[in-house]
Amino acid sequence: MRERLHPVLDGVCERDWETEPLERLEPMRFAVIGVGWFTRGRALPALEASEVCEPSVVVTSSEAKAERVASEVDGDARGITYDQFHEGVAADAYDAVYVVTPNALHLEYVETAADFGKHVLCEKPMERDSARAATLRETCADAGVELMVAYRMHTEPTVRRARELIEAGVVGEPMEVRGTMSQRLLDRINADPDQWRLDPELAGGGALFDIGLYPLNTARFLLDADPVAVTGRTRSSHDAFDEVDETVSFTVEFPDDVYASCFASHNARQSSCIYVTGTEGRVGVEPAFFQDQQRTLRVSRGGGRASVDVTAVDQMLEEFDYFAHQVRTGGPLYADGSHGLVDMHAMEAVYEADERGRWVDVE
């Protein structure tokens, strides 16, 4: 096993996707749409730290807020309102948009960006439902602009190395995936019971749409496969979750009789992990999904075991740099809109399975 591990682990944090040095590429100027806590605490600092990206425009609800946030950004960022964005104000000041609004508002900003010929990095999930997500994808395709869905795990080095080990046969033939993500939303993120994540019209779903997507999509990434069918159950115990799922447990069937057992909760102790077990071994990442934590890559095969603590990276920086690199070099974007739409269909199938009490095929 040691011989198989060394080629992967020697360069565990290497950007294997970087074919051109970033300093040689034309900078990618972003209009950041939506300036909540995630934007201010994660996205804007990552853009400021990047060698190839820069936040040139911030877009929010009022001129005062837009100007205040813009003044706090390194460089010469401009603040505009949502209405001004739709009107084309500052359209010559950015090359791409990063859409980080509530889910049900993604489409309208993507449509405007596409009209102006701007590339799109859209937060996950793509929209509040698969029909709107499909329209979003087609909007970008029709306009000839690039679209990437912002799955941080695809550029997280530890997860990429886990996928390489699986592809190299360390686990043998994959047979099972187990993935979990949980947190106490009202304690850790936002105590307001009227927040958009608890509004089905804005969010589309609860724990499944917000964090259950992580084990679902990362299982797809590690297996390089798409769901065939799903089953699952949701439940809510807290009054704030009357209209959306607080907790979800679901099982995903992949081709070749590989199954993924996934759990997500917005009212449980913070925890996250993902493991792939095969005929010969096991590969996993724990903790897996929360940005602040140092990840450990865990590998076992036969009687051998290894745990490698991986130097933490800024996941948002990795994601932004990857997007800019691929657009500027003409490389393929992963995950594109078609990939993101599969997750939308799979999550809607989980809700249908919960209602019907049976397995549901994923369209």
N, C-alpha and C positions, 0 to 999 in steps of 0.2 A: 504493500500500500504506500510506503514511503516514496517509492520511485514515482508513483502516479501523482502524489500530492505536491512534490517539490516544484515542478514546472508551473503549477497554478499558484501556489502560495508564495513563491519567491517574489512575484510581482503582484501581490494581492490587491494593491490599490492603484495599479496602473490603469490608465484610460485606454483600453484596447481598441476603442472606437476612434481614437484620434489619429487620423492619417496625415493631417496637415497641422503644423504648429499654430496655435491659436493667434500668436502675435503676427502671423502673416496674413490673417484673414481680415476682411473688412468688418469693422465693428457692427454689431446688431443692436440697433436702438429700439427699446421697448416702450410702448404705452401700457402701463399697468392699470387695469380696469378693476376697481374695487380696492379699497385701502383699509380693510379690517385688520384685526390683530395679526393674522397670518402674513398679510402683505407687509405690514410695518416691521414685524419681528423676524420674518424669514426671507421673503422674496426680495424686498428692496436691499437689505444688507448683502444678499448673495449677488445681486446685479451690480452693486457697487464694488464688490470684491473681484468681479470677473475681469479677465484680460480681453474678452471679446464681446461682452455685453455691457449695456449701460441703460439705466432708467432715464429716459429723456422726457417722458410725459406721465403724469399721474392723473387718474380720472376718478372722480367721486361725486358725491351728491351736491355739494355747495362750493361756490368759489372760495369762500373763506377756508374751508377744510382743505380743498385742493391746493391752495397757495401755501397753507401752513405745512402740509406734508411735503410739498415740493421743495420748500425752503430748508427742510431737514435732510434732504437727499444730497449726497456729494455730487458736485458737478453743477450743470446748468439745467436742471429739470424744470418743466413747465407744468403747472396745475390747471386743469380744466374740469368742467362739470360733465355729467353724462349727456346732457342736451348738447353741449358744445362739441362733444366727441361725435355725436350723430350728425351734427351740422358740418363736420369736416375741419373744425378749428384745430390747428397744430398738426394737420395730417402730413405735412412735409417734414415733421420733426421725429417721426418714428418709422421703423421698417416692419415691425411685428407687434402683435398685442399679446399680452398675458392676461387671460380672462379669469378672474378669481372672485366673481360675484356669486350670490346664491344660484343654485343649479338651474332654476327655471328662467333665469335671466341670461344665461350663456348665449342662447341663439341670437337674440337681438343685437348683441354687441359683435358677435361673429359675423352676422350679416352686414353690418356697417363696415367692419374691418375688411371684409371681402370686397365690398363695393369700392373701397379705396385701394385695393390691391395689396393689402398687408397680410403677412403670414400670421398664423394663429397657433399659440400654445394655450390650450384650454384645460382648466382644471377638471379633475375627475369628480363624479361621473360626468359624462358629456352633457347631459341635460336631465330634466325631471322624468322623461319617459323616452322610450325607444323611437317613437314617431318623430319627436322633435330632434332627437339625436341624429336620426337619418337625414332630416332636413339640413341640420348643421353640416353634416359630412358632404352632402350634395352641394350646398352653398359654396363651400371651399373648392370643391372639384370644378364646379361650373366657372368659378372666378379664376381658376388656375393658381390659387395660393396654397401654400403648404399648411397642413393641419397635423398637429401632434397633441395627443391627450397626455396630461401631466401625471404619469405614473412614476413616482420617485424610485420605486424599487428596480426599475429597468436599468437605471444608471448607478444604483448603489453597488459599490465594488464587491461587498461580501456576497450579495445575492448573485451577482454575475459570476463570481468564482464558484459558488455552489452549483450554478447551472453548468459550468464547464466540467466540474467533477461528475455530475450526472451524465452529461454527454460523453465523457471519457469512459463510462462504464463502471465507475467506482461502486455504485449501488447495485450493479447488475441490471436487470429489467425492473423499472419502476413498477410498484404495485399499489402503493398507498401514499397519500399526502395528508398531513394534519397541520392545520393552520388556525391561529387564534389572534384576535385583537380585541382588547377591552379597555375601557376607561370610564371614570365617573364624569360624564359630560358636564353636569351642573356644578360640580366641584372644581374640575380642572380647566374647563374651557370657558363656560359662560353660565352664570347662575340664573339668567333671565329665562323664565318658562315660556316667554313669548318670542324667543329667538327663532330665526328662520329655519334652523335645523329641525325644529319641532313642528314646522308648518308643512303639511303634505303638499300644498300647492307650490311652495317654493323649493322644497327639498326633493319631493318625489318619493322619498322613503326615509326611514329612520336609520337605525344602526347598520342595516344592511347596505344602504346606499353610501353612507358616510365612511364606515370603517370595515364592514364585512367585505367590501370590495377589495381590500388589501389581501387577505388570504386567497380569495377567489382569483384575482388577477395574477398574483405571484405564483400560485399553483400553475396557472396557464403558462407563465413565463418559464418556470423551472422545467416543466414537462414539454414545452414547445408544442402544446396541443390545445384544442378547443373543447368546451363542454359538449356532451351529447344529451344529457338529461340531468335533472336536479330533483331533489325533494327537500323539504325543510319545514320548520315550525318557527313561529315568532311569538313573542309574549311581551307584555308590559305590566309593570307593577306600580310604577310611580305615576301620579296624576299628570305630570308634565308630558308623559308619553301616551296620552289618551288617543292621539290621532296618528302616531307613527310607532314603529316597532322600537322597543327599548333593547330587546335581545333577540338574536336570531341564531339558530343552529341549522345548518344545511349540509347536504351531501351532494357532491358533484360527480357524475359519471363521465369519465374521459374514454377515448378509444382504447381498445385492447383490455377492457375490464380493469382499468385503473380508477380508483375512487379517492376523492378528497373529502375529508371531514372538516368542516369549517365552523367556527363559533365567533360571534361578535356581540359585544354588549356596550351600551352607553351608561350602564349603572352597575359596573363591576370593577374590581380592583384593576389598576393598570397592568396589562400583561400583553405580550406578543411573542409569537414564535411561528416558525414553519419548518416542517421536516418532510423529507421524501424517503420512504423506505422501499427497498427493492429486494430482489432475490439474493443479493450478495452483501448488501450493506445499507448504510443510512447516512444521509447528509442533511444538515439543518442549520438554521440561523436563529439564534436566540440571545438577546432580544432581537426582534426583527424589524418592526415598523415605525417605532417612534424615533424622531430625529435626534433627540438629545442623548440617546444612549449609545454606548460603545457596543458594537456587535461582536459576537463570538461565532465563528464558523466551527461546527461540530461534525466530525466525520468518524464513522466506524465501518469496519469491514472485517469479517472473520473475528479473530481475537484482538485485532488492533483498533486503537481509538486515538483520536487527536482532537484537541480543542485549540483554536487559534484566535486570540484576541486581536481584532483588526482595528487599526487606527481610525478613529472617527473622521468622516469627511462631512463637508457641508452638502447635504443631499440636494438642496435647491441649486447650489452652484454647479454641481455635476449636471443637473437636469438642464439648466439654462445654457451651459457651455456646449452640451451635446446638441441641443436644438440649433444653436447658432452655427456650430461646426457643420452639421449635416445640411442645413440650408445653404450655407456659403460654399460648401464643396459639392453640392448636388447629390449627396448621399441619401439613402432611404431613411425615412423617419419611422422609428418604432417607439411608441405605438401610434399608428395612424388612426383615422376615423373609423375605418372598418373594424379594426381591432377593438376600439372602444365600444362600438355598437354591439359586439358580441357580449360584452359584459352587461350592457343594458338589457338585452334579451334574456340573459341568464338570470339576472336579478328579478326581473318581472316573472320569470318562470318559477322562481323560489316562492314568490308571493302567491302565485296561482296554485302551486303545490300545497302551500299551507291552507288555502281555502278549500281545496278539493280533497286533501288528505291522501295524495298519491304522487307517484313520479310524474314529471312533466317533461316532455322533450323540449330542447332548446332549439329555437328556429334558426 
